[in-house]
């Protein structure tokens, strides 16, 4: 007997017992919807955590910082008569990072605190961060552009305006609730790099505000006029890794620092030799290493750590998050699977009752020479059709339930996560239907084998 004939016969048999078929299919619908919704919650949580990690920084980016304090790590052992030599993050070290396997780029990071003024508004101890072009090209700008290589143009974080205050009244955003009238892109800004000299000049050369005997008043430091080139996307209340910083090209910043702090003058934040004199090169506060693939991040981290630096990346968080999400998905999937198991018992019961009711029919088929395999397949197809119908309708219910969950459950208010909590990818829908069919046929296997083994004569004599 051909498969289409068996399929038609199986569907007709199910239609003859509509109520029983509907109730059995309903059990599969509930089981399929339960397991799909539960798994979709686990998938949604996993993806929301991943999106949150991505918003904190690229998953293929490694942060490198000195582990010895004061901008340096120390080479050699602490034992012995000689003190360990400090190892700084310099241009030479950046080149070593670039030559490592799997590395696609490196960005040095140089930071200095400055004062920025425009009209009556000023912002003290604003962090200017000089970074490489690799870093700048990853920024999401709301308006403007990034600086060219070597250009000292400023890109402002979306919340920097909150740091400005009126120098006459001393009131700012946190006092008035209104953003200061500072035009970051349309008007020039005046920047003071030498903050120590600025405060010494305000205090007449001494910390106490009085000029002591033999002291000379410190001249106010020079103000440099710079232009804003861009502003990062986001509102004044949105947070991001660069929201409170001012970014510029690192080569432009280094050139500017050499102009501001003449030879022999210590640049704030830069290390000195044993005599307190500045080094003849500029060191970086940190560096970012960009890796080609997530799978290679761990290997690059180990190589950089072996060089004596502290390393960190989103990989540690991601691995921990994946373990937690896997446990959550397993628990939620198990809860849904219980419903489908109950539905499987219902299918087995329906098929067994069908065999008892059709015993004489099965006997006649055997006497007429019907193949045993066809009898078995007929019952397997019936149970598979029940699983298919329940699976397809269950998927429809799953999408409806998912929409309700996403509409009324606010994860941002509860846990600070954004996005939809329940997410049903296409592969989950197909897998759920296939699994429902498999469960239906598995539940109908024993009844089908029982039908195949029935004695023809006993079946015919059955009342």
N, C-alpha and C positions, 0 to 999 in steps of 0.2 A: 504493500500500500504506500502510495506516495505521501510525502510530507504535507502538501497542501490539503490532501484528503483527510489526513489525520488532524490537521489544524481545524478544518471546518467541522469535523465530527466532534472535536473537543469543545469548540465554542458552542455548538448546538447543545451539547450535554450540559454545559454551564447555564445556558439560557433556560433550560427546562427547570432548573432549580434556582430561580432568580433571587429569592430572599436569602437562601443559604450562601449563594455566591456573593451577594452584596455585603453581607455581614463579614464574610471571610476577607473580601477585598478591603473592607473598612479597617480590619485589624492590620493589614499590610500598609494601608495609607498612614495610619497612626504611627506604626513602627518606623516607616521610611521618613516621615516628616520629623519624628523625634530625633532620629540619628543624624539627619542632615542638618537640622537646626543646631543641635548640640555641637557637631563638628564645625559648623559655620561660626559659632561663637568662639571656639578655640582658634580658628584661622583668623578671625577678625582681631582678636586680642594680640596674636602673634604679629600680624601686619601693622597694627597700631603701634606696638612697641618698636618695631623696626623703623617705622616712619619717624617716631620720636627720636630714635638714635640717629637717624640720618639728618634730622634737623639740627642736632647738636654738632654735626660734623660728618665728613665723608667716612664711610666704613672702610675705605682703603687708605686712609691717612694715618700716619704715625706721628705722634708728638714726641719730640726729643728735647730734653732739658738736661742741664748739668746736674750731677748728683753730689758735687762737693761743696755747693753753696757759693755765693758771691760770683756766680757766672762761670764756674769752672768745675771740672772733675779732676781727680788726682791720679796721676800715673805712678805705678810702682807700689811697693809695700810700705805700710806705716812703720814697720820694724827697721831698725838700723839707725845710724847717726844722722843721715841726711833726711831732710823733710821731703815729702813727696812733691813732685813738680805738678803744678796745676795744668790741666788741659782744657782749653777753651773751645767754644764753637766758633771757629773762624772760617774765612773763605776757603782755606786749605781743607778744613774738615768737611765743609759743604761739598767740595769736589770729591772727597772720599765717599761720602754718602751717595753721590750721584753715580759712582762706579759700581755700587753694589748690585747684585743680581735682583731682577724683578722691579727695580726702581725706575719710575718714569719721569720723576722730577723731584726737586727739593726747593723749598722756600725758606731762606733765613728769616728770622723775625727779630727786629731791633725796636726796643720800646724806650720812650722817654716821656716824662711828664712836663707839660708846658702850660702856659696861660694864653688864652685866645680872647681877643677883644674886638668889638665892633660897636662904635658909638659909645653909649653909656652901658652897654652890656659886656660882661666878661665871664669867662669860665676858667676857674683855677684847677690846676692839676688834671688837665685833660690828657689822656693817654694817646700819644701819637705812636702808631705802630707801623714801622717800615717793613714791608713784605716784598717777596719776589713776584714776578709777573705770573707765575703759576698760581699763586694764591689769589692775586687780583682778578684773574680771569674767571675764577669760580664764584665771584661775588654776584649777587642778584641786585641790580640797581633799580631803584624806583625812578630815578631821573639822572641825567648827566652821563659821564663816562669815567673810565679808570685812567690814571696817569700813564703816560708813555714811559718806557725805560729811561731812568735817570731824571724824570720830571718830578718836581716837588709840588705836585697838586694834591689837594686833600679830598678824600672820600669820607663822608660823615656817616656814622651809624644813625639809624632811624630814631634813636632816643637821646642823641647828644644835646639837642636843644633844651632838654630838661635841666642840663647842668649850668646853663647861663642864668645870670641874675643881674639886676640893675645895680651897678656899682654905687649909685648915689643913695638909693633907698635900702639896699641889701636884700631886697625881696625878689624871689624868683618863682619858678613853676610850682614848687612844693609849698609856697606860701599863698599864691594867688589862684592856682589851678589853671592858669592860662600860660601858653607857651610864649616866651619872649619874642619880640619882634626883631629877630635876627635873620638876615638874608644870607644863607650859607653859600648860595651859588651866584647871586647877582651882584654882590658888593665884596670888595677885598676885606680880608681879615688880618689883624695884626697879632703876631705870635711872639711871645717872649720865651726863649729856650732856657736861659740861665735863671732858673727860679731862685736859686740860693742868693745870687747877686741882687735879685729883685727885692727879696725880703730883707737882706742886709741894708739895702739902700733905704728901705722904708723905716728901718730901725736905726738909721744913722751909723751903720757899721758895726753894731753890737746886738747881741740877742736881747738885751734888756731895754733897748731903745735909747740909750744914752751913749754919747761918744766919750770913751775913757781917755785917760792921759796917754798920749803917744799914738792914739788911734786916729785914722783919717776916715772921713766919710766915704762910703762906697757910692760910686756913680750908678745911677739906674742903668740896667742893661739895655742894649739896643733892641728895638722892636723891628721885626721883619714882616713885610707885607706878603701874604700868600693868598692864593685863590682857591676857592672850593670848586671841585670838578664834578662831584656826584654825591648822591645820597642813597643809601641802601633802601630797598623796598621795605614797607611795613609802617604801621602807625606808631604814634608816640608811646603807646603802651605795649607794643609787641616786643617780645624778647628774642634775641638771637645771639650767637657767639660773638658778633662784632657790633652789637647794638650801641654800646657805650664807648666805642673807640673811634678814633680818627685814623684812617689808613692812607698810606702813601707808598710810593716806590722806594725800596730799601736803598738803592744806590743814590737816589736823590736826597734821601734823609742823611745818609753818611756824608755826602758832599756838603750839605748844609751844616751839619754838626762840626765839620772841620773848619768851616768859615766862622761859625759862632765862637767856638772854643779854640783859640790859637794854639800853636805848638807849645807844648810844655804845660798846658792847662788840662786838668782832669775833666773828662766828660762825665756828667752825672750817670751813675750806674755802671761805669766802666771800671775794670780792675786796674790795680797799680802794681808796680814792682815792690821789692822789699824796702826801697828808699822812699816809697810814696809817690814816685814819679809815674806818669801815665805810660802805658805801653805804646809802641809805635804802630799799632794796628787796632782796629775796632773789633770787639767781640760781640756775638749775638746772644740775646737772652734765651732764645729757643730756636727750634727749626721744625719744619714740617716735611715729612718724607711721603711721597705719593707712590703707591704700589700698584702694579698693573691689575692684580686680581685679589679678591678677598682671601682665597686659599693660600696666597703667598705672604700675607701680612705677618703671620706668626714667625715665619722663617726670617724675614727682614728685621723684625723686632729683636729676635735672638742675636742676629749679627751686630746690630747697633748696641745692644746691651753688653755684648762681649767687648765692645770698644770702651766701655766704662760709663755709658750715659744712661740716664733714666729714660725709659720709653713707656708710652701708653697709647692705646687706641680704643676705638669703640668695640674691638673684637672681644675684649674681656666681658663687656656688658652684653654683647650679642650672644656669646656662648652661654652665659648665665640665663639670659632671657629665653633662648631656645630650649634649654633644659626645662625651665618652668612652663613654657607654652606646650612642650611635648607632654608633660605630666597633665596639664589642664585638658589638652585634647584627648588624651587617653581616658581620663575620668569622664569627661562629657560624652565621648563616643561610647564608653561602656554603659552609661545610663541610657542612651538611645538604643543600644543594641539589645537591652533587656526587653524593650517594647517590641522589637522585631522578632525576638525569640518567642514571645507570647503569640505573635502573629503566625510564626512558623508552626507552633502547636495547633493553632486554629486551622491552618491549611491541612496538616496531617489528619486532623479529626474530620474535616470535610471530605477529604479523599477517601478515608477509611469508610465513612458512612456511604459514600457514593458506591464503593465496591459492594457493600452489603446489599444496597438497593438494586444493583445491576448484576447480581451474581448470575441469574439466568441468562442475561444478555451476553455475559462473558462466556458462559458455557456454550451458547449457540455459536458464537464466533469461533470458538475452538473446534467444535464439531464440523463447521463448514471449512476448516483448514486454515483459518487465519494464523499468520505467523505470531509466535509468542512475543517476539520483539516489538511487533506492531501494537499488541495489547499493552505492553509495558510503556511504550512511547506515547500512546494515547493518554494515559493517566499522567505521565510526566509533563506532556504538553499542557494538559488542563491545569496542573499546579503551576507550571511556568507562566501561563496566561494570567492566572490570578496574581502572581507576583509582579508581572509586567504592568497590569492595570493599576494595582496598588502602588507600584513604584512611580509611575508617571503622574498619577493624581496626587500622590504624596509629595512629589517635587513641586507641583503647583501650590500646594498648601505651605510648603516650606518657604517659598518666595513670599507668600502673603504674610506669614508669621515673621519672616526676616524684616519686611517693610515696617511692620508694626513695632518691632523691637528698635529699629533704627530711628523711628519717628519719636518714640516716647522715652527712650533711655539716653540720657545725656552723660556720656563718659567724660566729657571735658569738665563738667561741674563736679563729677565724683572723683576722678583720678588725674585730671589734667591731660587726658589723652584726647586726640581729635580724630575725626573720621567715623565711619560706620562700624558699629560693634559686630553685627552679623554680616558675613560676606560669603556668598555661595559662588565659588568659581565654576566654570563650565565642566571641568573634569569631575567635580564632586557630584554634579547632577547626573552625569553619565554613569559614574561609578555606583551611585545609589540605585539607579534603575537596574544596572547589571547585577548588583548585589541582591536586590529584591527578587529578580528572576532566579538567581542561584539559590536563594533561601527557599523560594517556592518549590523549585524542582527537588531540592534536597529533602524538604519536608514530605514531598509526594513520592520519594523513591521507595520507601518501605511499603506503602500501600500498593504502588505499581508492581513491585516484586511479588506481593501477596496475590494480586490479580493474575499475574502471569503463571503462578504455581497452582492455581485452583484446578481441581480435577474436573474435566468436562462433564462426566456423568453426574457427579455430585452437584455440580452447578446447575445442570438442567433439572434435577429432581428437587432443587431448593425452592421452597415456597416463600 
